[in-house]
């Protein structure tokens, strides 16, 4: 009975061994190119800029990009199960999917009109 779990346990042991090896070997093998910006707290490779206590304002493009990701992510999450159960749903499923795709299209056109798809 326990012999069925041997491959699974072996996979976990292999994954844990790889993770431990990667973490312990990285400081010895990896490059060491430090600069002042990388040694700062919350390092991201960009020189930090002083901001007021309340923080800076984020451009609307950040929110539009997030909204675009969510729109397409939700669309895919709903389209796969609908495609699998298309025959059982019948006309009701077709109408519901048409309404859903129309709603997604409205969100897409909103993002498009606001410039969320332009690369600058």
C-alpha positions in Angstrom: 0.0 0.0 0.0 2.8 2.5 0.9 4.7 1.5 -2.3 2.3 3.7 -4.3 3.6 6.8 -2.5 7.4 6.1 -3.1 7.5 8.1 -6.4 5.8 11.0 -4.8 8.1 11.0 -1.7 11.0 10.7 -4.1 9.9 13.7 -6.0 9.6 15.7 -2.8 13.0 14.7 -1.7 14.5 15.6 -5.1 12.7 19.0 -5.1 13.9 19.8 -1.5 17.4 18.7 -2.4 17.5 20.9 -5.5 16.1 23.9 -3.5 18.7 23.4 -0.7 21.5 23.1 -3.2 20.4 26.2 -5.1 20.2 28.3 -2.0 23.5 27.2 -0.6 25.5 27.3 -3.9 24.2 30.7 -5.1 26.4 32.9 -2.9 29.5 31.0 -4.1 28.7 30.8 -7.8 26.7 33.9 -8.4 28.1 37.3 -9.6 29.0 40.0 -7.1 28.4 43.4 -8.7 27.3 45.7 -6.0 26.6 49.4 -6.3 25.1 52.0 -4.0 21.5 51.6 -5.4 21.6 47.8 -4.9 22.7 48.2 -1.3 19.7 50.4 -0.5 16.7 49.1 1.4 14.0 47.7 -1.0 16.5 47.4 -3.8 15.2 47.4 -7.3 18.2 48.8 -9.2 16.8 52.3 -9.5 18.0 55.2 -7.4 15.4 56.0 -4.7 13.7 59.4 -4.9 12.5 61.2 -1.8 8.7 61.3 -1.6 6.4 63.0 0.8 5.1 61.0 3.8 1.9 60.1 2.1 3.8 58.6 -0.8 3.7 59.5 -4.5 0.8 59.3 -6.9 0.6 56.4 -9.2 -0.1 57.0 -12.9 -3.4 55.7 -14.1 -1.5 53.4 -16.5 -0.6 51.1 -13.6 -4.3 50.6 -12.8 -5.2 50.2 -16.4 -2.6 47.5 -16.9 -3.8 45.7 -13.8 -7.4 45.9 -14.9 -6.4 44.6 -18.4 -4.7 41.6 -16.8 -7.7 40.9 -14.6 -10.2 41.2 -17.5 -8.3 38.7 -19.7 -7.5 36.4 -16.8 -11.2 36.2 -15.8 -12.2 35.7 -19.4 -9.9 32.7 -19.8 -11.0 31.2 -16.5 -14.7 31.3 -17.6 -14.1 30.3 -21.3 -12.4 27.0 -20.6 -15.2 25.4 -18.5 -17.8 26.8 -20.9 -16.0 25.2 -23.9 -15.9 21.9 -22.0 -19.6 21.9 -21.1 -20.9 23.6 -24.2 -23.3 20.8 -25.3 -24.9 20.5 -21.9 -25.6 24.2 -21.5 -27.4 24.6 -24.8 -28.9 28.0 -25.8 -28.8 29.3 -22.3 -25.1 28.8 -22.1 -24.6 30.4 -25.5 -26.6 33.5 -24.5 -24.8 33.8 -21.1 -21.4 33.6 -22.8 -22.4 36.2 -25.4 -23.4 38.6 -22.6 -20.1 37.8 -20.8 -18.0 38.4 -23.9 -19.8 41.6 -24.6 -19.0 42.8 -21.0 -15.4 41.8 -21.5 -15.3 43.7 -24.8 -16.7 46.8 -23.2 -13.9 46.7 -20.6 -11.3 46.0 -23.3 -12.5 49.0 -25.4 -12.3 51.2 -22.2 -8.7 50.2 -21.6 -7.9 50.7 -25.3 -9.5 54.2 -25.4 -7.6 55.2 -22.2 -4.2 54.2 -23.8 -3.6 51.0 -21.8 -2.4 49.1 -24.9 0.1 51.7 -26.1 3.8 50.9 -25.4 5.8 53.9 -24.6 
